[in-house]
C-alpha cells in the first residue's frame, strides 16, 4: 500500500495511464462506430439522420461525423446515401418498379435529391440506368452482379465521353 497521497496521485497521473485511457476510449468509439455502420446497413430504408444515429451511439452529431469519417473515409450521411443508391441499382435492374417507387423503397423522401445523388454515384440518371440495366445482368450470379454494379464511393462517377455523330 502506498504511504502517502502524493504517491497515489503521481501514479494516477503517469503518462502511460493517460495513453491507456485514450486507447480504451478509441476502442470504445470504434465499437460504437461499427454499430452505427451496421445500423445504416440494416435500416437504410428507414428515416435516418446523423442526429438520430448519434443519439443511438451516445455521441454528439459532430463527434460521430468526425469519427465516422476518420474510420471509414466518408461522413455517415454519405455512407447512408451510398447504401441507398446501391440498393436502388438492384431494384432498378429488376425492372418491375418505377424510379419513384424505387426512390421511396430505399428510404429517400425526395425524387429530385435521389436522382441527383444517383447520377453523381452511378454516372447516369436512374431512368437511364433502368433502361440500360434491365436485362444487362441477366444470367449473372447475384453476387457478381452486385460487385460489378456497385456505385462509385468517395468520388463522383467519371463523366461520360461525348459521343461524336
N, C-alpha and C positions, 0 to 999 in steps of 0.2 A: 504494500500500500504506500502511496506517495505521502511524504511527510508534510508538505505544505500546499497551500492553494496555488501559489505561483508555479510550482512544478506541474500541477494538473492543467493549468491554463496554457502553459507553454507547450505541453504535449498536444492539446486540442488544437492549437494554432500552428502546428507543424505543417510545412508546405505539402507534405505527402498526404495529409488528411484532406486538404483543400482539393488536391488533384483527384483523390479517391471520390470525394463528394461530387466533383464536376463530372467524372466518368460515370458515376452511378446515375446522375441526372440525365446525361446524354443517352444512356441505355434506356432509361425510362421514357424519354422523349421519343426515341426511335420506336419503341414498342407502341406508344400511342399513335405515332405516325403510320405505322403498319396497320393498326386498327382503322384509322381514318381511310387509308387507301383501300382496305378490304371492304369497308362500308360503301365507298364510292363504287367499287366494282359490283357489289351486290345490289345496291339501291339506286343505280344510275337513273332509273326511270322515275324516281320519286323527286318531289321538290326539295332539292338540297341546295344550300348556300354555305359559304365559308363560315358565317356566324353559327349556323346550326352544327356544322361539323366541328367547329372549335368548342362549342358548348359540350358536345358529346365526348370530346377528348380532354375536357377540363383545362383548356388553354384559351388564351385570348386569340381573336381572329388574326391579329397582326403577327403574333408569335407562331401560330400554326402556319400561316402563309410563308413566313421566313424559313422556318424549319423544314417544311414540306419541300420548298424549292431547293434548299441545301441538300436534302436527302434524295430527292427524285428528279431534280433538274427542271421542274416546272411547278407553277402555282397549282393549288388544289382545284380551282375553278377550271383551269386549262386541262388538267388531268380528267376532270369530270366531263368536260365537253368532248375530249378525245374518246373517252369510253362511249359516250352517246353517239358520236359520229361513227365509231367502229360498229356499234350495234345497228345503226341506221343503214350502213352499207349492206349488212347481211339481210335486213328486211327488204331493202330495195332490190337486191339480187333475186329474192323470191318472186317479186313482180306482182303480188296479189294485193298490195296496199298502195294507196296514193301517197304522194310526197307529204301531204298534210297529215294523213293518218300516221305515217312513219314519224313525222316530227313530234306529234303528241305521244306516240307509243314509247319513244325513247326519253321522254321527260322534258322536252323543250316546250315552252309556252308561246313562243313567237316564231311563226314560219319564216319571217324575214331574217331573224337572227340565226335560226337553224340553217337556212340556205346560205347565208354569208359565211358562217363558220364551216359548213360542209365544203363549200367551194375553196376556202382557204386551205383546208386539210387535204382534200381529195384532188383538187385541181380542176374540178368541173362542177356545175350546179347539180343538185340532187336529181332533177328531172332528166338531165342528160346522162347522168350516171345510171339511172334506172333503165333508160332505153339501151344504153351501151352494155350494161352488165347483165341484164336479164338473159339468161341462157349462156352467157360467156363462161360461167363456171360449171356448166352442165357436165356431169360425168367426173368432175374433180372431187376428190375426197374433201369433206368439210374442213378438216384440219389444214389441208394445203390451201384451200380457197381462202380461209381466214388469214393465213400468213401472207398470201400473195396480195390480198386486197386490203391489208391493214393500212389505216391512214398514216400519213407522214406525221411524225411527232417532233416537237421542238423547232419546227420551221414551217414555212409556208410551202405548199406544193410548187414544184417548178412550173414556170409559165409555159404554156403550150407554144410550140413552134408555129409561126404564122404559115398558113397554107397558101402557096402560090398557085394561081389558076393557070 
